[in-house]
Amino acid sequence: MNRQSDESKPEDMAQREPANRGARKHPLNSQPRYLLVAWILLLLLGAFFVFASLSDLAADAKTGLPSDHLEAFHTIVGMTWASAQQSSPKLTQYVTLLQQLKKCSR
């Protein structure tokens, strides 16, 4: 009984060996294509969030206040952003700094 099991082992190894060789030739094919597409889409999504944050910070650095906050600033303070920059530049610099810190902490 032992002889038959010993003789069958080399045959099993011979059958497995060509299958292993084929798998080693194409390492990229071992991963499904949809996973590659998913990773690429995730990287693009991450790059979009980084780009959006940096461009928003750059726009705030130029004008000092996001355009969608100009009306709220006018309602609260009672003057426009441009007139506030002329009358008290330190105050507008402080508001700009608070806006940038708020965006960085998100």
Secondary structure as GFF3:
##gff-version 3
##sequence-region A 1 106
A	DSSP	alpha_helix	2	25	.	.	.	ID=ss1
A	DSSP	three_ten_helix	27	30	.	.	.	ID=ss2
A	DSSP	alpha_helix	33	63	.	.	.	ID=ss3
A	DSSP	three_ten_helix	67	69	.	.	.	ID=ss4
A	DSSP	alpha_helix	70	77	.	.	.	ID=ss5
A	DSSP	alpha_helix	81	87	.	.	.	ID=ss6
A	DSSP	alpha_helix	89	104	.	.	.	ID=ss7
###
